[in-house]
Amino acid sequence: MRPSARALAALAAARPDGGRPVGAQVLAALAAARPAAARALAGAQALAALAVATRLARGRRRLPPLAPAPPLPGLTVSVVIPARDEERRIGPCLEAVMADPAVTEVVVVDDESADGTAALAASYGARVVRGGPLPSGWVGKQWALDQGLREARGEVVVTLDADARPRPGLVGALTAALDRHDLVSAGPRFVCDGLAEQALHASFLATLVYRFGPIGPPSPPAPRRVVVNGQCLAFRRDRMLRADGFARVRGHMTDDVALARTLASGGWSVGFLDAGDLLEVDMHESAGEVWREWGRSLPLADVTSPAWRAADLAVVWLTAALPVLRLAAGRPTRLDLALLAVRALLTGALRGSYARPGPGVALSILLDPATAARLTYATLRPVRAWRGRAYPARPVPPAGGDRPGPPSRSAAR
């Protein structure tokens, strides 16, 4: 039975201890809790700011960027490009690697494309591998890379996405870096020409720096915090075959980071190096694509523990989104203003990450609250679909060493 208004009023006016009415006591408790909550929020923001400052400080000692290098005499290098419906984008990548004297062969794994990807790749002189049907438990890219790895003949394998635009000297630089690392990943410059596309992309990129620090860390992070760029990887073929790397991460949507963290846990040295002068990538065609496609993968949800996901989101909200929101409301704290100044400095540094930096990079700070909301949504509602394929809700573990049969290959050379 619902209490009447008179009963509620009587309860609020009651004086159980002979002192103030209950209602007054509740209001007083709420009033006292507000400063306590504000102090807790300020303390959490200060801790998050300290974490970001520590990560950014590592940038002063980061490893030097990759520089163009000539081919290593006698070394054979296979470039493997997984491709699914990439006829519109793969041409510039093929043109560049086919002309690189450091490349021994180019292998394009045609992952059941419905367009002319295979024919176009063959016309450039690449060896086309017709990918087999996707086995249960595999995500498409890992399956294509695994097939390409087993078809490759070079001592070193460099994997490139179809939207990569390598420049002369990249492959030589990657192979030289394998003297110091077991797995090398190259950080590119991004092609984002639209104002909104560039602003949103730069805001997303800033969250990666806040969570993991700048590219080229001077000392290797813990395996659980390793990050790489899957658009460009290099490794020695025999060692990757022994590790069975792609099969071990067969069910992950965040395939590149899953691979790097798995191998790092096994003792591999992973180098994530700046290659902005040697590599560009044209990932998206609009701000909408950035929002949908990059936004869904940036939380690294299927390779990060719940505790670290919560910590990463807290850092983004407290150090990037909250200062902008408070400034818009006209109530920034001194720490908010300091964080906004740091973010402005980072905006200047991020200009070097773009092939043609424009005003979108400077305006990216205004989108940080929206970016935080997108990362939160993608963390809570991860998407396991890509290129017309839907995958199980949870990654399927490797099945006792059983492997699908080899792919068929074409005679295209």
Rosetta blueprint (number, residue, H / E / L):
1 M L
2 R L
3 P L
4 S L
5 A H
6 R H
7 A H
8 L H
9 A H
10 A H
11 L H
12 A H
13 A H
14 A L
15 R L
16 P L
17 D L
18 G L
19 G L
20 R L
21 P L
22 V H
23 G H
24 A H
25 Q H
26 V H
27 L H
28 A H
29 A H
30 L H
31 A H
32 A H
33 A H
34 R H
35 P H
36 A H
37 A H
38 A H
39 R H
40 A H
41 L H
42 A H
43 G H
44 A H
45 Q H
46 A H
47 L H
48 A H
49 A H
50 L H
51 A H
52 V H
53 A H
54 T H
55 R H
56 L H
57 A H
58 R H
59 G H
60 R H
61 R H
62 R L
63 L L
64 P L
65 P L
66 L L
67 A L
68 P L
69 A L
70 P L
71 P L
72 L L
73 P L
74 G L
75 L L
76 T L
77 V E
78 S E
79 V E
80 V E
81 I E
82 P E
83 A E
84 R L
85 D L
86 E L
87 E L
88 R L
89 R L
90 I L
91 G H
92 P H
93 C H
94 L H
95 E H
96 A H
97 V H
98 M H
99 A L
100 D L
101 P L
102 A L
103 V L
104 T L
105 E E
106 V E
107 V E
108 V E
109 V E
110 D E
111 D L
112 E L
113 S L
114 A L
115 D L
116 G L
117 T H
118 A H
119 A H
120 L H
121 A H
122 A H
123 S H
124 Y L
125 G L
126 A L
127 R E
128 V E
129 V E
130 R E
131 G L
132 G L
133 P L
134 L L
135 P L
136 S L
137 G L
138 W L
139 V L
140 G H
141 K H
142 Q H
143 W H
144 A H
145 L H
146 D H
147 Q H
148 G H
149 L H
150 R H
151 E H
152 A L
153 R L
154 G L
155 E L
156 V E
157 V E
158 V E
159 T E
160 L E
161 D L
162 A L
163 D L
164 A E
165 R E
166 P E
167 R L
168 P L
169 G L
170 L H
171 V H
172 G H
173 A H
174 L H
175 T H
176 A H
177 A H
178 L L
179 D L
180 R L
181 H L
182 D L
183 L E
184 V E
185 S E
186 A E
187 G E
188 P L
189 R E
190 F E
191 V L
192 C L
193 D L
194 G L
195 L H
196 A H
197 E H
198 Q H
199 A H
200 L H
201 H H
202 A H
203 S H
204 F H
205 L H
206 A H
207 T H
208 L H
209 V H
210 Y H
211 R H
212 F H
213 G L
214 P L
215 I L
216 G L
217 P L
218 P L
219 S L
220 P L
221 P L
222 A L
223 P H
224 R H
225 R H
226 V L
227 V L
228 V L
229 N L
230 G L
231 Q L
232 C E
233 L E
234 A E
235 F E
236 R E
237 R H
238 D H
239 R H
240 M H
241 L H
242 R H
243 A H
244 D L
245 G H
246 F H
247 A H
248 R H
249 V L
250 R L
251 G L
252 H L
253 M L
254 T L
255 D H
256 D H
257 V H
258 A H
259 L H
260 A H
261 R H
262 T H
263 L H
264 A H
265 S H
266 G L
267 G L
268 W L
269 S L
270 V E
271 G E
272 F E
273 L E
274 D E
275 A L
276 G L
277 D L
278 L L
279 L E
280 E E
281 V E
282 D L
283 M L
284 H L
285 E L
286 S L
287 A H
288 G H
289 E H
290 V H
291 W H
292 R H
293 E H
294 W H
295 G H
296 R H
297 S H
298 L L
299 P L
300 L L
301 A H
302 D H
303 V H
304 T L
305 S L
306 P H
307 A H
308 W H
309 R H
310 A H
311 A H
312 D H
313 L H
314 A H
315 V H
316 V H
317 W H
318 L H
319 T H
320 A H
321 A H
322 L H
323 P H
324 V H
325 L H
326 R H
327 L H
328 A H
329 A L
330 G L
331 R L
332 P L
333 T L
334 R H
335 L H
336 D H
337 L H
338 A H
339 L H
340 L H
341 A H
342 V H
343 R H
344 A H
345 L H
346 L H
347 T H
348 G H
349 A H
350 L H
351 R H
352 G H
353 S H
354 Y E
355 A L
356 R L
357 P L
358 G L
359 P H
360 G H
361 V H
362 A H
363 L H
364 S H
365 I H
366 L H
367 L H
368 D H
369 P H
370 A H
371 T H
372 A H
373 A H
374 R H
375 L H
376 T H
377 Y H
378 A H
379 T H
380 L H
381 R L
382 P L
383 V L
384 R L
385 A E
386 W E
387 R L
388 G L
389 R E
390 A E
391 Y L
392 P L
393 A L
394 R L
395 P L
396 V L
397 P L
398 P L
399 A L
400 G L
401 G L
402 D L
403 R L
404 P L
405 G L
406 P L
407 P L
408 S E
409 R E
410 S L
411 A L
412 A L
413 R L
